[in-house]
Amino acid sequence: MNMHWMAAAAGGETAGSIANRAVRTGREDLASLLNRELFNVSGLGLTVGELIAAILVLVVTWVLVWLLKALLGRYANRHPQTNKASLYTLSRVIQYVLFALGAWLALEVAGVPVGKLGLLAGGLGVGLGFGLQSIFSNFVSGLILLFDKSLKVGDFVELESGVHGEVRDIHIRATAIVTNDNIDILVPNSEFVSGRVVNWTHREVSRRQRIPFGVAYGTDKEVVKQAALEAAAEVPFTLALDGKRKPQVWLTEFGDSSLNFELVVWLTADATKRPSAVKAAYNWALHSALQKYDIEIPFPQQDLHVRSLFGLDGKAALRALKLDAAASDADSNPHNKQAPARNDAVDDVHRAIREDAEADKAAPSDPGEQ
């Protein structure tokens, strides 16, 4: 090009005409580059310009998705009473629709007529029959979960396999569940549709929990009830101490070596999502209350009753074996009496509740990423 300029200058051309010629030459070079064909298969070709246009369409689609999600996030912040599950569903549907339209426009811009992709559709059908059936099933199951609203983000669920945790996100293929041990589990969407799922927070967040325990035969059941109710009052996750949802004590079974009871309590909303830790908290409080009333907690055993030992009975037999002194020494030993320990399960649930509250405050406002 420099040689053309030199020749033009030697021929007496002006600077304007030289610039115009340079612009025309640049346009011709750019057009030649954009029209350069990358490949051609069965009459369907792809040029550099069509590839760049398709990429631009996909980028614009992604920007539109991001902007719409941001707008939904602002709307959610300005209207706290809005149903977050509905916003999440709307956000997901918008993403799917926009990405599908963007892919269709990108193919059209690239010169690939979507209406003539019958061969590709046939191959996709064969693929669904062989290897893509599970992927397609999970995708459709994900759409069902979004529109059915039987499962939504924030629900605490328990699967038939025993997995339980909080639903954090519903993706195209799988649903993300976070357990109380902070373990992320990806469950295929089809498992929620075809399997049995226990949704602990579907209709109401408060739930009733039963804590089984046993005492020795001969124990006064009224004393057992008083001890169990005091234990329920000690645990801060008990919803109410009186009224319709007050704690109850049920005598459920006459066991082989124990009277089996159940402490039946209604839990607060925060405690509903942590059944294992809550059960441990009530067990701790029950043990302390039963010890307070000197109630024996039995275990399977066989008793050997000896009517006499060397012709001696009762305390005389114990003194002969020197067992009475050992028992009295154990009772009088000050090191055997310790201060009550803290209920670690209660502390664990309180800590988890605080972390959840802090996470909600620091969470992004975008409903599609909840």
Steps between C-alpha positions, in 0.01 A plus 500: 500500500794734565616449144153601374521815708845581366383443145195711558709776653735486203199528269386815674200359691375693800502376861118467497497271202774290656296466823186403307688235311644366827151480650367315195793261510443435874132434441579257223753318720253484792219378275732236356589386853137489618391310190775244532335161538615290794333176393220367281311181579214381277443847366501662846796732527626728776697817438706706740238778500216260580700349785571844650132599466387179672741562787371858537141373516593259780681776691201734468272218621718444806498876578120510473468204737729671750306828479161332547628303801635824649162668450323213672748526786429870544128432493541234770696744719237773463210261565604263785151354518534353150504121475867410450417158357290661224777747419750214484275306260447809284875566491577143393233497228626832360853360486390188314285693251762765427780248457281293265415810292863607502615161373233505228599852386869408508434206267296719267770767490762234437307393191378172646123480429336348804206377293730278295656321795278195464801272484633647824159457664493136394848445641393670823203266525726199462730648764210546740410137449851378580704732718322833555178368644600562862622854420174586324301345787689708757444817296124440477491407871674828582230693312231306688661589834513869406135522397350244739635687807495182706873561545659842522825661602533511879295186568640234734450160338576136573537258209415134488873423499536665842662823375359808669590864475395844375427565133739770377454497121302321227721459192421356157631154587510476878386669820763620748440399863716615792496280809535628856863382486557750214530223240378582149303220336377510139184293461360429149172681447324180395551357849277773644226426247502120499615430858353566842606834647421624851476879493525616861417863420255473209179619666615621844844541653409379850519125549444250780783271603497193722794417723485141632647400837456220752497463879516203731190307602363617832564870429210733572374615159381833642856576610624399155252739340607785728868440422437484124294820499775679693748376240280639221486836676879509525549467123447834320362336184168406663231702322260536795472375859120521512207516265423282200865428421636448848745212566353159577632179653367172358542152643543311172613148589565247774845387394697193603701690758354852502192716487532684167386863483507771235547869561284667233589863429420759236813668367567859406550587132879526520534167681286312247785492249745338745331181622815312603644779715158576650448136598843496662411816694183343642682176583757699697230686691307176564806329645562792735135508611485124561818518705352785702207279607718189545312321223683194377568470129500123437688289252442139391629275778439181693483512878633213713320496834697332780285440806795450732879516495690292756178499700481884493239727341476867396756744642666226701587321174632825349717562805638147471609578142612855602271654237317737733818692580589539132153634425511752784850616398383557143203708619715712732776568246479873415666441160197301387276807532551738209327815387238454226652509153369718218260356247717501186208419270318816609812706436539340156145588392534857631825539307342365181203738536736797539700392194183466293388848602839647409499313169155636415622854563811448286321305225478659154177669415468299175211256549650263246799434718329435830 
